[in-house]
Amino acid sequence: MICQTIKAGIECIFMKKSGCTYNGGQCHPIVESCQGCDRIIQFPTGSYCNSYSEPRLKWTNGSCNFATHVKKVQNNTGAVKKLNPLKASKRNSARS
C-alpha cells in the first residue's frame, strides 16, 4: 500500500488499512553513517532510507549491506594457497 505517514506517496510493505505496522508505527530517519548513500530519499519530515525502515539497525554489526557509498575491501595479501601434498604428488607424477 501507499504510505500515509512519513513517506507519503511511496509504496510501503508495512502500510496496512489500519496504518503503519512497523515497530513504532513509522519509519526511522537515517543515521550519520548513511550520508552519501544513493538510497536516501528527502521528505519534508527528514531524510529516510528507501530500502530499510530503521537504518540504525543495519549499521550495528558493521556496514549496511544496502549502502551504495561503502566499498568492500578485498584482502589481497598474496598468501599462497596451501596444497594437499598427496594431490600435488599425483599431479606431478601425471605430468611426467
C-alpha positions in Angstrom: 0.0 0.0 0.0 1.0 3.6 -0.3 2.5 5.2 2.8 0.3 7.7 4.5 2.6 8.6 7.5 6.2 9.6 6.9 7.0 8.6 3.3 3.7 9.9 1.8 3.2 8.6 -1.8 5.8 5.8 -1.6 4.9 2.1 -1.8 5.5 0.5 1.6 5.2 -3.1 2.7 4.4 -2.0 6.3 1.3 0.1 5.4 -2.0 -1.6 6.0 -5.5 -0.4 6.2 -5.1 0.1 9.9 -2.0 2.3 9.5 1.7 1.7 9.6 2.5 -1.7 11.2 6.3 -1.2 11.5 7.8 -1.0 15.0 6.7 2.3 16.5 4.2 3.0 13.7 6.6 4.9 11.5 9.9 4.7 9.6 13.0 6.0 11.3 15.4 8.7 9.8 18.8 7.9 8.5 21.9 7.9 10.7 25.2 9.7 10.1 26.7 6.6 8.5 24.1 6.7 5.8 25.3 10.1 4.4 26.3 9.7 0.8 24.1 6.7 0.0 22.1 6.6 -3.2 19.1 5.1 -1.4 18.3 8.2 0.7 15.1 10.0 -0.1 14.4 13.5 1.1 10.9 14.2 2.6 9.6 17.3 4.4 9.9 15.4 7.6 13.6 14.5 7.0 15.8 12.0 5.2 14.8 8.3 5.0 16.2 5.2 3.5 14.3 3.8 0.5 15.3 0.2 1.3 15.1 -0.2 5.1 12.7 1.2 7.7 15.2 1.5 10.6 18.7 2.2 9.2 20.4 2.4 12.6 19.9 -1.4 13.0 21.8 -2.1 9.7 24.9 -0.3 11.0 25.1 -2.0 14.4 27.2 -5.0 13.2 29.4 -3.2 10.7 28.5 -1.6 7.4 25.0 -1.7 5.9 24.6 -4.3 3.1 22.3 -1.8 1.3 24.9 1.0 1.4 25.9 2.2 -2.1 28.7 4.5 -0.8 30.7 1.9 1.0 33.2 -0.1 -1.0 34.1 -3.6 0.2 37.8 -4.1 0.8 39.3 -7.3 -0.6 42.0 -8.9 1.3 44.8 -9.4 -1.3 47.7 -10.3 1.0 49.2 -12.5 -1.7 49.1 -15.6 0.5 49.8 -18.8 -1.2 47.1 -21.4 -1.2 48.0 -24.5 0.8 48.2 -27.6 -1.3 47.4 -31.1 -0.2 50.8 -32.9 -0.6 49.2 -36.2 -1.7 47.3 -34.4 -4.5 50.4 -32.4 -5.5 52.5 -35.6 -5.9 49.8 -37.2 -8.0 49.7 -34.2 -10.3 53.4 -34.2 -10.7 53.5 -37.9 -11.5 50.8 -37.5 -14.1 52.8 -34.8 -15.9 55.9 -37.0 -16.2 
